[in-house]
Amino acid sequence: MPGHGRGRPSGGVNVYRGAIALFGVVFVGIGLALIVVTTIHGGAAFGYLIGVLFVALGIGRLYLLRTRR
């Protein structure tokens, strides 16, 4: 197999890692949008909580993706 044993991930793994990174960024964006919309509409605690949880989910996913090579 060409490239076997060179320490590089296969093409499928790169697509998977890219998709996971994209989802992490999307979750951070959704969380920030929720926080902004909640602030504009008067600030309910539930909206802030969900927004912060989405941001934490996205950042956590990106962190785990970066630490696991």
mmCIF file as Biopython writes it, N, C-alpha, C and O atoms, coordinates in Angstrom:
data_model
#
loop_
_atom_site.group_PDB
_atom_site.id
_atom_site.type_symbol
_atom_site.label_atom_id
_atom_site.label_alt_id
_atom_site.label_comp_id
_atom_site.label_asym_id
_atom_site.label_entity_id
_atom_site.label_seq_id
_atom_site.pdbx_PDB_ins_code
_atom_site.Cartn_x
_atom_site.Cartn_y
_atom_site.Cartn_z
_atom_site.occupancy
_atom_site.B_iso_or_equiv
_atom_site.auth_seq_id
_atom_site.auth_asym_id
_atom_site.pdbx_PDB_model_num
ATOM 1   N N  . MET A ? 1  ? 0.835   -1.180 0.000  1.0 0.0 1  A 1 
ATOM 2   C CA . MET A ? 1  ? 0.000   0.000  0.000  1.0 0.0 1  A 1 
ATOM 3   C C  . MET A ? 1  ? 0.878   1.240  0.000  1.0 0.0 1  A 1 
ATOM 4   O O  . MET A ? 1  ? 1.789   1.341  0.822  1.0 0.0 1  A 1 
ATOM 5   N N  . PRO A ? 2  ? 0.633   2.176  -0.890 1.0 0.0 2  A 1 
ATOM 6   C CA . PRO A ? 2  ? 1.418   3.412  -0.885 1.0 0.0 2  A 1 
ATOM 7   C C  . PRO A ? 2  ? 1.129   4.238  0.361  1.0 0.0 2  A 1 
ATOM 8   O O  . PRO A ? 2  ? -0.027  4.426  0.741  1.0 0.0 2  A 1 
ATOM 9   N N  . GLY A ? 3  ? 2.179   4.721  0.984  1.0 0.0 3  A 1 
ATOM 10  C CA . GLY A ? 3  ? 2.017   5.580  2.151  1.0 0.0 3  A 1 
ATOM 11  C C  . GLY A ? 3  ? 1.855   4.834  3.451  1.0 0.0 3  A 1 
ATOM 12  O O  . GLY A ? 3  ? 1.778   5.453  4.512  1.0 0.0 3  A 1 
ATOM 13  N N  . HIS A ? 4  ? 1.800   3.507  3.392  1.0 0.0 4  A 1 
ATOM 14  C CA . HIS A ? 4  ? 1.607   2.734  4.606  1.0 0.0 4  A 1 
ATOM 15  C C  . HIS A ? 4  ? 2.856   2.815  5.494  1.0 0.0 4  A 1 
ATOM 16  O O  . HIS A ? 4  ? 3.975   2.630  5.016  1.0 0.0 4  A 1 
ATOM 17  N N  . GLY A ? 5  ? 2.661   3.087  6.757  1.0 0.0 5  A 1 
ATOM 18  C CA . GLY A ? 5  ? 3.758   3.119  7.695  1.0 0.0 5  A 1 
ATOM 19  C C  . GLY A ? 5  ? 4.478   4.452  7.798  1.0 0.0 5  A 1 
ATOM 20  O O  . GLY A ? 5  ? 5.515   4.544  8.455  1.0 0.0 5  A 1 
ATOM 21  N N  . ARG A ? 6  ? 3.961   5.454  7.179  1.0 0.0 6  A 1 
ATOM 22  C CA . ARG A ? 6  ? 4.622   6.755  7.230  1.0 0.0 6  A 1 
ATOM 23  C C  . ARG A ? 6  ? 4.128   7.627  8.384  1.0 0.0 6  A 1 
ATOM 24  O O  . ARG A ? 6  ? 4.602   8.751  8.550  1.0 0.0 6  A 1 
ATOM 25  N N  . GLY A ? 7  ? 3.204   7.139  9.164  1.0 0.0 7  A 1 
ATOM 26  C CA . GLY A ? 7  ? 2.726   7.895  10.317 1.0 0.0 7  A 1 
ATOM 27  C C  . GLY A ? 7  ? 1.663   8.931  9.998  1.0 0.0 7  A 1 
ATOM 28  O O  . GLY A ? 7  ? 1.290   9.722  10.865 1.0 0.0 7  A 1 
ATOM 29  N N  . ARG A ? 8  ? 1.179   8.937  8.786  1.0 0.0 8  A 1 
ATOM 30  C CA . ARG A ? 8  ? 0.126   9.886  8.405  1.0 0.0 8  A 1 
ATOM 31  C C  . ARG A ? 8  ? -1.230  9.187  8.415  1.0 0.0 8  A 1 
ATOM 32  O O  . ARG A ? 8  ? -1.326  8.018  8.043  1.0 0.0 8  A 1 
ATOM 33  N N  . PRO A ? 9  ? -2.275  9.890  8.838  1.0 0.0 9  A 1 
ATOM 34  C CA . PRO A ? 9  ? -3.606  9.292  8.786  1.0 0.0 9  A 1 
ATOM 35  C C  . PRO A ? 9  ? -4.075  9.137  7.344  1.0 0.0 9  A 1 
ATOM 36  O O  . PRO A ? 9  ? -3.658  9.877  6.453  1.0 0.0 9  A 1 
ATOM 37  N N  . SER A ? 10 ? -4.940  8.170  7.140  1.0 0.0 10 A 1 
ATOM 38  C CA . SER A ? 10 ? -5.468  7.951  5.800  1.0 0.0 10 A 1 
ATOM 39  C C  . SER A ? 10 ? -6.438  9.066  5.413  1.0 0.0 10 A 1 
ATOM 40  O O  . SER A ? 10 ? -6.822  9.877  6.255  1.0 0.0 10 A 1 
ATOM 41  N N  . GLY A ? 11 ? -6.829  9.107  4.154  1.0 0.0 11 A 1 
ATOM 42  C CA . GLY A ? 11 ? -7.704  10.167 3.664  1.0 0.0 11 A 1 
ATOM 43  C C  . GLY A ? 11 ? -9.040  10.226 4.377  1.0 0.0 11 A 1 
ATOM 44  O O  . GLY A ? 11 ? -9.557  11.317 4.621  1.0 0.0 11 A 1 
ATOM 45  N N  . GLY A ? 12 ? -9.614  9.074  4.717  1.0 0.0 12 A 1 
ATOM 46  C CA . GLY A ? 12 ? -10.893 9.046  5.417  1.0 0.0 12 A 1 
ATOM 47  C C  . GLY A ? 12 ? -10.817 9.666  6.795  1.0 0.0 12 A 1 
ATOM 48  O O  . GLY A ? 12 ? -11.765 10.306 7.251  1.0 0.0 12 A 1 
ATOM 49  N N  . VAL A ? 13 ? -9.694  9.480  7.456  1.0 0.0 13 A 1 
ATOM 50  C CA . VAL A ? 13 ? -9.512  10.057 8.794  1.0 0.0 13 A 1 
ATOM 51  C C  . VAL A ? 13 ? -9.435  11.574 8.696  1.0 0.0 13 A 1 
ATOM 52  O O  . VAL A ? 13 ? -9.970  12.276 9.554  1.0 0.0 13 A 1 
ATOM 53  N N  . ASN A ? 14 ? -8.781  12.087 7.668  1.0 0.0 14 A 1 
ATOM 54  C CA . ASN A ? 14 ? -8.697  13.536 7.496  1.0 0.0 14 A 1 
ATOM 55  C C  . ASN A ? 14 ? -10.071 14.148 7.265  1.0 0.0 14 A 1 
ATOM 56  O O  . ASN A ? 14 ? -10.356 15.229 7.779  1.0 0.0 14 A 1 
ATOM 57  N N  . VAL A ? 15 ? -10.927 13.476 6.503  1.0 0.0 15 A 1 
ATOM 58  C CA . VAL A ? 15 ? -12.287 13.967 6.270  1.0 0.0 15 A 1 
ATOM 59  C C  . VAL A ? 15 ? -13.068 13.971 7.579  1.0 0.0 15 A 1 
ATOM 60  O O  . VAL A ? 15 ? -13.787 14.926 7.875  1.0 0.0 15 A 1 
ATOM 61  N N  . TYR A ? 16 ? -12.926 12.904 8.362  1.0 0.0 16 A 1 
ATOM 62  C CA . TYR A ? 16 ? -13.614 12.814 9.647  1.0 0.0 16 A 1 
ATOM 63  C C  . TYR A ? 16 ? -13.164 13.938 10.585 1.0 0.0 16 A 1 
ATOM 64  O O  . TYR A ? 16 ? -13.995 14.598 11.209 1.0 0.0 16 A 1 
ATOM 65  N N  . ARG A ? 17 ? -11.847 14.153 10.681 1.0 0.0 17 A 1 
ATOM 66  C CA . ARG A ? 17 ? -11.331 15.207 11.564 1.0 0.0 17 A 1 
ATOM 67  C C  . ARG A ? 17 ? -11.806 16.579 11.100 1.0 0.0 17 A 1 
ATOM 68  O O  . ARG A ? 17 ? -12.117 17.438 11.926 1.0 0.0 17 A 1 
ATOM 69  N N  . GLY A ? 18 ? -11.866 16.792 9.802  1.0 0.0 18 A 1 
ATOM 70  C CA . GLY A ? 18 ? -12.363 18.063 9.277  1.0 0.0 18 A 1 
ATOM 71  C C  . GLY A ? 18 ? -13.827 18.280 9.607  1.0 0.0 18 A 1 
ATOM 72  O O  . GLY A ? 18 ? -14.236 19.386 9.959  1.0 0.0 18 A 1 
ATOM 73  N N  . ALA A ? 19 ? -14.620 17.214 9.491  1.0 0.0 19 A 1 
ATOM 74  C CA . ALA A ? 19 ? -16.043 17.321 9.817  1.0 0.0 19 A 1 
ATOM 75  C C  . ALA A ? 19 ? -16.254 17.604 11.302 1.0 0.0 19 A 1 
ATOM 76  O O  . ALA A ? 19 ? -17.114 18.405 11.668 1.0 0.0 19 A 1 
ATOM 77  N N  . ILE A ? 20 ? -15.477 16.955 12.146 1.0 0.0 20 A 1 
ATOM 78  C CA . ILE A ? 20 ? -15.589 17.187 13.591 1.0 0.0 20 A 1 
ATOM 79  C C  . ILE A ? 20 ? -15.189 18.622 13.928 1.0 0.0 20 A 1 
ATOM 80  O O  . ILE A ? 20 ? -15.826 19.264 14.763 1.0 0.0 20 A 1 
ATOM 81  N N  . ALA A ? 21 ? -14.144 19.123 13.286 1.0 0.0 21 A 1 
ATOM 82  C CA . ALA A ? 21 ? -13.738 20.515 13.511 1.0 0.0 21 A 1 
ATOM 83  C C  . ALA A ? 21 ? -14.835 21.472 13.058 1.0 0.0 21 A 1 
ATOM 84  O O  . ALA A ? 21 ? -15.114 22.464 13.731 1.0 0.0 21 A 1 
ATOM 85  N N  . LEU A ? 22 ? -15.455 21.176 11.922 1.0 0.0 22 A 1 
ATOM 86  C CA . LEU A ? 22 ? -16.542 22.023 11.430 1.0 0.0 22 A 1 
ATOM 87  C C  . LEU A ? 22 ? -17.708 22.032 12.414 1.0 0.0 22 A 1 
ATOM 88  O O  . LEU A ? 22 ? -18.260 23.094 12.703 1.0 0.0 22 A 1 
ATOM 89  N N  . PHE A ? 23 ? -18.089 20.869 12.931 1.0 0.0 23 A 1 
ATOM 90  C CA . PHE A ? 23 ? -19.175 20.816 13.907 1.0 0.0 23 A 1 
ATOM 91  C C  . PHE A ? 23 ? -18.819 21.585 15.174 1.0 0.0 23 A 1 
ATOM 92  O O  . PHE A ? 23 ? -19.680 22.246 15.753 1.0 0.0 23 A 1 
ATOM 93  N N  . GLY A ? 24 ? -17.578 21.511 15.609 1.0 0.0 24 A 1 
ATOM 94  C CA . GLY A ? 24 ? -17.156 22.271 16.793 1.0 0.0 24 A 1 
ATOM 95  C C  . GLY A ? 24 ? -17.310 23.764 16.587 1.0 0.0 24 A 1 
ATOM 96  O O  . GLY A ? 24 ? -17.807 24.470 17.464 1.0 0.0 24 A 1 
ATOM 97  N N  . VAL A ? 25 ? -16.883 24.247 15.424 1.0 0.0 25 A 1 
ATOM 98  C CA . VAL A ? 25 ? -17.017 25.676 15.114 1.0 0.0 25 A 1 
ATOM 99  C C  . VAL A ? 25 ? -18.481 26.072 15.000 1.0 0.0 25 A 1 
ATOM 100 O O  . VAL A ? 25 ? -18.872 27.148 15.451 1.0 0.0 25 A 1 
ATOM 101 N N  . VAL A ? 26 ? -19.292 25.205 14.396 1.0 0.0 26 A 1 
ATOM 102 C CA . VAL A ? 26 ? -20.733 25.493 14.265 1.0 0.0 26 A 1 
ATOM 103 C C  . VAL A ? 26 ? -21.387 25.579 15.647 1.0 0.0 26 A 1 
ATOM 104 O O  . VAL A ? 26 ? -22.208 26.464 15.885 1.0 0.0 26 A 1 
ATOM 105 N N  . PHE A ? 27 ? -21.032 24.668 16.557 1.0 0.0 27 A 1 
ATOM 106 C CA . PHE A ? 27 ? -21.610 24.710 17.901 1.0 0.0 27 A 1 
ATOM 107 C C  . PHE A ? 27 ? -21.214 25.984 18.645 1.0 0.0 27 A 1 
ATOM 108 O O  . PHE A ? 27 ? -22.035 26.564 19.356 1.0 0.0 27 A 1 
ATOM 109 N N  . VAL A ? 28 ? -19.981 26.417 18.490 1.0 0.0 28 A 1 
ATOM 110 C CA . VAL A ? 28 ? -19.561 27.679 19.109 1.0 0.0 28 A 1 
ATOM 111 C C  . VAL A ? 28 ? -20.378 28.835 18.520 1.0 0.0 28 A 1 
ATOM 112 O O  . VAL A ? 28 ? -20.825 29.714 19.257 1.0 0.0 28 A 1 
ATOM 113 N N  . GLY A ? 29 ? -20.571 28.837 17.215 1.0 0.0 29 A 1 
ATOM 114 C CA . GLY A ? 29 ? -21.364 29.885 16.563 1.0 0.0 29 A 1 
ATOM 115 C C  . GLY A ? 29 ? -22.809 29.897 17.030 1.0 0.0 29 A 1 
ATOM 116 O O  . GLY A ? 29 ? -23.379 30.958 17.281 1.0 0.0 29 A 1 
ATOM 117 N N  . ILE A ? 30 ? -23.400 28.712 17.146 1.0 0.0 30 A 1 
ATOM 118 C CA . ILE A ? 30 ? -24.784 28.622 17.636 1.0 0.0 30 A 1 
ATOM 119 C C  . ILE A ? 30 ? -24.874 29.149 19.065 1.0 0.0 30 A 1 
ATOM 120 O O  . ILE A ? 30 ? -25.805 29.880 19.404 1.0 0.0 30 A 1 
ATOM 121 N N  . GLY A ? 31 ? -23.913 28.780 19.892 1.0 0.0 31 A 1 
ATOM 122 C CA . GLY A ? 31 ? -23.917 29.248 21.279 1.0 0.0 31 A 1 
ATOM 123 C C  . GLY A ? 31 ? -23.792 30.753 21.382 1.0 0.0 31 A 1 
ATOM 124 O O  . GLY A ? 31 ? -24.500 31.387 22.163 1.0 0.0 31 A 1 
ATOM 125 N N  . LEU A ? 32 ? -22.891 31.328 20.596 1.0 0.0 32 A 1 
ATOM 126 C CA . LEU A ? 32 ? -22.742 32.787 20.614 1.0 0.0 32 A 1 
ATOM 127 C C  . LEU A ? 32 ? -24.008 33.471 20.104 1.0 0.0 32 A 1 
ATOM 128 O O  . LEU A ? 32 ? -24.424 34.494 20.646 1.0 0.0 32 A 1 
ATOM 129 N N  . ALA A ? 33 ? -24.615 32.912 19.071 1.0 0.0 33 A 1 
ATOM 130 C CA . ALA A ? 33 ? -25.859 33.481 18.555 1.0 0.0 33 A 1 
ATOM 131 C C  . ALA A ? 33 ? -26.968 33.418 19.606 1.0 0.0 33 A 1 
ATOM 132 O O  . ALA A ? 33 ? -27.736 34.369 19.757 1.0 0.0 33 A 1 
ATOM 133 N N  . LEU A ? 34 ? -27.052 32.315 20.323 1.0 0.0 34 A 1 
ATOM 134 C CA . LEU A ? 34 ? -28.058 32.202 21.384 1.0 0.0 34 A 1 
ATOM 135 C C  . LEU A ? 34 ? -27.833 33.243 22.474 1.0 0.0 34 A 1 
ATOM 136 O O  . LEU A ? 34 ? -28.791 33.838 22.967 1.0 0.0 34 A 1 
ATOM 137 N N  . ILE A ? 35 ? -26.605 33.463 22.847 1.0 0.0 35 A 1 
ATOM 138 C CA . ILE A ? 35 ? -26.299 34.463 23.880 1.0 0.0 35 A 1 
ATOM 139 C C  . ILE A ? 35 ? -26.668 35.859 23.395 1.0 0.0 35 A 1 
ATOM 140 O O  . ILE A ? 35 ? -27.249 36.644 24.145 1.0 0.0 35 A 1 
ATOM 141 N N  . VAL A ? 36 ? -26.336 36.173 22.148 1.0 0.0 36 A 1 
ATOM 142 C CA . VAL A ? 36 ? -26.653 37.500 21.600 1.0 0.0 36 A 1 
ATOM 143 C C  . VAL A ? 36 ? -28.159 37.703 21.508 1.0 0.0 36 A 1 
ATOM 144 O O  . VAL A ? 36 ? -28.665 38.749 21.915 1.0 0.0 36 A 1 
ATOM 145 N N  . VAL A ? 37 ? -28.879 36.725 20.983 1.0 0.0 37 A 1 
ATOM 146 C CA . VAL A ? 37 ? -30.339 36.846 20.842 1.0 0.0 37 A 1 
ATOM 147 C C  . VAL A ? 37 ? -30.998 36.938 22.214 1.0 0.0 37 A 1 
ATOM 148 O O  . VAL A ? 37 ? -31.949 37.697 22.395 1.0 0.0 37 A 1 
ATOM 149 N N  . THR A ? 38 ? -30.501 36.172 23.178 1.0 0.0 38 A 1 
ATOM 150 C CA . THR A ? 38 ? -31.054 36.245 24.529 1.0 0.0 38 A 1 
ATOM 151 C C  . THR A ? 38 ? -30.844 37.627 25.128 1.0 0.0 38 A 1 
ATOM 152 O O  . THR A ? 38 ? -31.734 38.163 25.788 1.0 0.0 38 A 1 
ATOM 153 N N  . THR A ? 39 ? -29.681 38.197 24.903 1.0 0.0 39 A 1 
ATOM 154 C CA . THR A ? 39 ? -29.399 39.536 25.415 1.0 0.0 39 A 1 
ATOM 155 C C  . THR A ? 39 ? -30.314 40.570 24.765 1.0 0.0 39 A 1 
ATOM 156 O O  . THR A ? 39 ? -30.832 41.454 25.448 1.0 0.0 39 A 1 
ATOM 157 N N  . ILE A ? 40 ? -30.515 40.468 23.460 1.0 0.0 40 A 1 
ATOM 158 C CA . ILE A ? 40 ? -31.369 41.421 22.740 1.0 0.0 40 A 1 
ATOM 159 C C  . ILE A ? 40 ? -32.813 41.348 23.215 1.0 0.0 40 A 1 
ATOM 160 O O  . ILE A ? 40 ? -33.495 42.370 23.291 1.0 0.0 40 A 1 
ATOM 161 N N  . HIS A ? 41 ? -33.281 40.152 23.533 1.0 0.0 41 A 1 
ATOM 162 C CA . HIS A ? 41 ? -34.686 39.967 23.911 1.0 0.0 41 A 1 
ATOM 163 C C  . HIS A ? 41 ? -34.927 40.027 25.419 1.0 0.0 41 A 1 
ATOM 164 O O  . HIS A ? 41 ? -35.966 39.562 25.888 1.0 0.0 41 A 1 
ATOM 165 N N  . GLY A ? 42 ? -34.024 40.570 26.162 1.0 0.0 42 A 1 
ATOM 166 C CA . GLY A ? 42 ? -34.306 40.798 27.571 1.0 0.0 42 A 1 
ATOM 167 C C  . GLY A ? 42 ? -33.546 39.922 28.540 1.0 0.0 42 A 1 
ATOM 168 O O  . GLY A ? 42 ? -33.520 40.232 29.731 1.0 0.0 42 A 1 
ATOM 169 N N  . GLY A ? 43 ? -32.939 38.864 28.102 1.0 0.0 43 A 1 
ATOM 170 C CA . GLY A ? 43 ? -32.056 38.088 28.962 1.0 0.0 43 A 1 
ATOM 171 C C  . GLY A ? 43 ? -32.714 37.108 29.903 1.0 0.0 43 A 1 
ATOM 172 O O  . GLY A ? 43 ? -32.778 37.363 31.105 1.0 0.0 43 A 1 
ATOM 173 N N  . ALA A ? 44 ? -33.203 36.002 29.396 1.0 0.0 44 A 1 
ATOM 174 C CA . ALA A ? 44 ? -33.708 34.919 30.239 1.0 0.0 44 A 1 
ATOM 175 C C  . ALA A ? 44 ? -32.539 34.009 30.603 1.0 0.0 44 A 1 
ATOM 176 O O  . ALA A ? 44 ? -31.660 33.758 29.779 1.0 0.0 44 A 1 
ATOM 177 N N  . ALA A ? 45 ? -32.535 33.521 31.834 1.0 0.0 45 A 1 
ATOM 178 C CA . ALA A ? 45 ? -31.428 32.689 32.309 1.0 0.0 45 A 1 
ATOM 179 C C  . ALA A ? 45 ? -31.285 31.417 31.481 1.0 0.0 45 A 1 
ATOM 180 O O  . ALA A ? 45 ? -30.169 30.950 31.256 1.0 0.0 45 A 1 
ATOM 181 N N  . PHE A ? 46 ? -32.391 30.858 31.029 1.0 0.0 46 A 1 
ATOM 182 C CA . PHE A ? 46 ? -32.344 29.622 30.241 1.0 0.0 46 A 1 
ATOM 183 C C  . PHE A ? 46 ? -31.607 29.834 28.927 1.0 0.0 46 A 1 
ATOM 184 O O  . PHE A ? 46 ? -30.834 28.972 28.511 1.0 0.0 46 A 1 
ATOM 185 N N  . GLY A ? 47 ? -31.826 30.942 28.281 1.0 0.0 47 A 1 
ATOM 186 C CA . GLY A ? 47 ? -31.142 31.235 27.023 1.0 0.0 47 A 1 
ATOM 187 C C  . GLY A ? 47 ? -29.646 31.364 27.201 1.0 0.0 47 A 1 
ATOM 188 O O  . GLY A ? 47 ? -28.874 30.865 26.382 1.0 0.0 47 A 1 
ATOM 189 N N  . TYR A ? 48 ? -29.226 32.036 28.277 1.0 0.0 48 A 1 
ATOM 190 C CA . TYR A ? 48 ? -27.796 32.157 28.565 1.0 0.0 48 A 1 
ATOM 191 C C  . TYR A ? 48 ? -27.185 30.788 28.856 1.0 0.0 48 A 1 
ATOM 192 O O  . TYR A ? 48 ? -26.092 30.475 28.384 1.0 0.0 48 A 1 
ATOM 193 N N  . LEU A ? 49 ? -27.895 29.981 29.631 1.0 0.0 49 A 1 
ATOM 194 C CA . LEU A ? 49 ? -27.395 28.652 29.990 1.0 0.0 49 A 1 
ATOM 195 C C  . LEU A ? 49 ? -27.190 27.787 28.752 1.0 0.0 49 A 1 
ATOM 196 O O  . LEU A ? 49 ? -26.138 27.168 28.595 1.0 0.0 49 A 1 
ATOM 197 N N  . ILE A ? 50 ? -28.177 27.742 27.883 1.0 0.0 50 A 1 
ATOM 198 C CA . ILE A ? 50 ? -28.069 26.928 26.671 1.0 0.0 50 A 1 
ATOM 199 C C  . ILE A ? 50 ? -26.955 27.464 25.774 1.0 0.0 50 A 1 
ATOM 200 O O  . ILE A ? 50 ? -26.202 26.683 25.193 1.0 0.0 50 A 1 
ATOM 201 N N  . GLY A ? 51 ? -26.845 28.773 25.658 1.0 0.0 51 A 1 
ATOM 202 C CA . GLY A ? 51 ? -25.787 29.368 24.848 1.0 0.0 51 A 1 
ATOM 203 C C  . GLY A ? 51 ? -24.405 29.017 25.361 1.0 0.0 51 A 1 
ATOM 204 O O  . GLY A ? 51 ? -23.523 28.650 24.584 1.0 0.0 51 A 1 
ATOM 205 N N  . VAL A ? 52 ? -24.213 29.128 26.662 1.0 0.0 52 A 1 
ATOM 206 C CA . VAL A ? 52 ? -22.917 28.795 27.253 1.0 0.0 52 A 1 
ATOM 207 C C  . VAL A ? 52 ? -22.619 27.310 27.094 1.0 0.0 52 A 1 
ATOM 208 O O  . VAL A ? 52 ? -21.471 26.933 26.855 1.0 0.0 52 A 1 
ATOM 209 N N  . LEU A ? 53 ? -23.627 26.470 27.222 1.0 0.0 53 A 1 
ATOM 210 C CA . LEU A ? 53 ? -23.412 25.033 27.046 1.0 0.0 53 A 1 
ATOM 211 C C  . LEU A ? 53 ? -23.021 24.696 25.601 1.0 0.0 53 A 1 
ATOM 212 O O  . LEU A ? 53 ? -22.166 23.839 25.379 1.0 0.0 53 A 1 
ATOM 213 N N  . PHE A ? 54 ? -23.630 25.354 24.633 1.0 0.0 54 A 1 
ATOM 214 C CA . PHE A ? 54 ? -23.246 25.134 23.236 1.0 0.0 54 A 1 
ATOM 215 C C  . PHE A ? 54 ? -21.809 25.577 22.983 1.0 0.0 54 A 1 
ATOM 216 O O  . PHE A ? 54 ? -21.048 24.878 22.314 1.0 0.0 54 A 1 
ATOM 217 N N  . VAL A ? 55 ? -21.439 26.738 23.520 1.0 0.0 55 A 1 
ATOM 218 C CA . VAL A ? 55 ? -20.065 27.214 23.355 1.0 0.0 55 A 1 
ATOM 219 C C  . VAL A ? 55 ? -19.094 26.232 24.005 1.0 0.0 55 A 1 
ATOM 220 O O  . VAL A ? 55 ? -18.064 25.899 23.419 1.0 0.0 55 A 1 
ATOM 221 N N  . ALA A ? 56 ? -19.413 25.771 25.203 1.0 0.0 56 A 1 
ATOM 222 C CA . ALA A ? 56 ? -18.545 24.818 25.899 1.0 0.0 56 A 1 
ATOM 223 C C  . ALA A ? 56 ? -18.440 23.502 25.123 1.0 0.0 56 A 1 
ATOM 224 O O  . ALA A ? 56 ? -17.365 22.907 25.049 1.0 0.0 56 A 1 
ATOM 225 N N  . LEU A ? 57 ? -19.546 23.054 24.553 1.0 0.0 57 A 1 
ATOM 226 C CA . LEU A ? 57 ? -19.531 21.825 23.755 1.0 0.0 57 A 1 
ATOM 227 C C  . LEU A ? 57 ? -18.601 21.969 22.551 1.0 0.0 57 A 1 
ATOM 228 O O  . LEU A ? 57 ? -17.796 21.081 22.272 1.0 0.0 57 A 1 
ATOM 229 N N  . GLY A ? 58 ? -18.716 23.078 21.851 1.0 0.0 58 A 1 
ATOM 230 C CA . GLY A ? 58 ? -17.879 23.298 20.675 1.0 0.0 58 A 1 
ATOM 231 C C  . GLY A ? 58 ? -16.414 23.416 21.021 1.0 0.0 58 A 1 
ATOM 232 O O  . GLY A ? 58 ? -15.569 22.823 20.351 1.0 0.0 58 A 1 
ATOM 233 N N  . ILE A ? 59 ? -16.096 24.181 22.067 1.0 0.0 59 A 1 
ATOM 234 C CA . ILE A ? 59 ? -14.702 24.347 22.479 1.0 0.0 59 A 1 
ATOM 235 C C  . ILE A ? 59 ? -14.138 23.023 22.984 1.0 0.0 59 A 1 
ATOM 236 O O  . ILE A ? 59 ? -12.991 22.682 22.693 1.0 0.0 59 A 1 
ATOM 237 N N  . GLY A ? 60 ? -14.935 22.286 23.734 1.0 0.0 60 A 1 
ATOM 238 C CA . GLY A ? 60 ? -14.488 20.980 24.224 1.0 0.0 60 A 1 
ATOM 239 C C  . GLY A ? 60 ? -14.207 20.008 23.095 1.0 0.0 60 A 1 
ATOM 240 O O  . GLY A ? 60 ? -13.228 19.263 23.132 1.0 0.0 60 A 1 
ATOM 241 N N  . ARG A ? 61 ? -15.069 20.018 22.094 1.0 0.0 61 A 1 
ATOM 242 C CA . ARG A ? 61 ? -14.872 19.129 20.941 1.0 0.0 61 A 1 
ATOM 243 C C  . ARG A ? 61 ? -13.601 19.498 20.183 1.0 0.0 61 A 1 
ATOM 244 O O  . ARG A ? 61 ? -12.839 18.619 19.782 1.0 0.0 61 A 1 
ATOM 245 N N  . LEU A ? 62 ? -13.373 20.782 19.990 1.0 0.0 62 A 1 
ATOM 246 C CA . LEU A ? 62 ? -12.155 21.228 19.302 1.0 0.0 62 A 1 
ATOM 247 C C  . LEU A ? 62 ? -10.914 20.901 20.126 1.0 0.0 62 A 1 
ATOM 248 O O  . LEU A ? 62 ? -9.885  20.518 19.569 1.0 0.0 62 A 1 
ATOM 249 N N  . TYR A ? 63 ? -11.002 21.045 21.432 1.0 0.0 63 A 1 
ATOM 250 C CA . TYR A ? 63 ? -9.873  20.723 22.306 1.0 0.0 63 A 1 
ATOM 251 C C  . TYR A ? 63 ? -9.532  19.234 22.212 1.0 0.0 63 A 1 
ATOM 252 O O  . TYR A ? 63 ? -8.367  18.869 22.056 1.0 0.0 63 A 1 
ATOM 253 N N  . LEU A ? 64 ? -10.551 18.378 22.306 1.0 0.0 64 A 1 
ATOM 254 C CA . LEU A ? 64 ? -10.299 16.941 22.233 1.0 0.0 64 A 1 
ATOM 255 C C  . LEU A ? 64 ? -9.745  16.538 20.858 1.0 0.0 64 A 1 
ATOM 256 O O  . LEU A ? 64 ? -8.887  15.661 20.762 1.0 0.0 64 A 1 
ATOM 257 N N  . LEU A ? 65 ? -10.235 17.174 19.820 1.0 0.0 65 A 1 
ATOM 258 C CA . LEU A ? 65 ? -9.738  16.874 18.485 1.0 0.0 65 A 1 
ATOM 259 C C  . LEU A ? 65 ? -8.268  17.244 18.365 1.0 0.0 65 A 1 
ATOM 260 O O  . LEU A ? 65 ? -7.497  16.539 17.712 1.0 0.0 65 A 1 
ATOM 261 N N  . ARG A ? 66 ? -7.883  18.336 18.986 1.0 0.0 66 A 1 
ATOM 262 C CA . ARG A ? 66 ? -6.492  18.806 18.897 1.0 0.0 66 A 1 
ATOM 263 C C  . ARG A ? 66 ? -5.550  17.950 19.740 1.0 0.0 66 A 1 
ATOM 264 O O  . ARG A ? 66 ? -4.411  17.711 19.340 1.0 0.0 66 A 1 
ATOM 265 N N  . THR A ? 67 ? -6.013  17.486 20.906 1.0 0.0 67 A 1 
ATOM 266 C CA . THR A ? 67 ? -5.131  16.719 21.786 1.0 0.0 67 A 1 
ATOM 267 C C  . THR A ? 67 ? -4.988  15.263 21.343 1.0 0.0 67 A 1 
ATOM 268 O O  . THR A ? 67 ? -3.978  14.629 21.648 1.0 0.0 67 A 1 
ATOM 269 N N  . ARG A ? 68 ? -5.965  14.728 20.638 1.0 0.0 68 A 1 
ATOM 270 C CA . ARG A ? 68 ? -5.886  13.331 20.169 1.0 0.0 68 A 1 
ATOM 271 C C  . ARG A ? 68 ? -5.384  13.307 18.744 1.0 0.0 68 A 1 
ATOM 272 O O  . ARG A ? 68 ? -6.136  13.595 17.813 1.0 0.0 68 A 1 
ATOM 273 N N  . ARG A ? 69 ? -4.165  12.979 18.569 1.0 0.0 69 A 1 
ATOM 274 C CA . ARG A ? 69 ? -3.583  12.938 17.224 1.0 0.0 69 A 1 
ATOM 275 C C  . ARG A ? 69 ? -3.605  11.571 16.705 1.0 0.0 69 A 1 
ATOM 276 O O  . ARG A ? 69 ? -3.158  11.329 15.584 1.0 0.0 69 A 1 
#
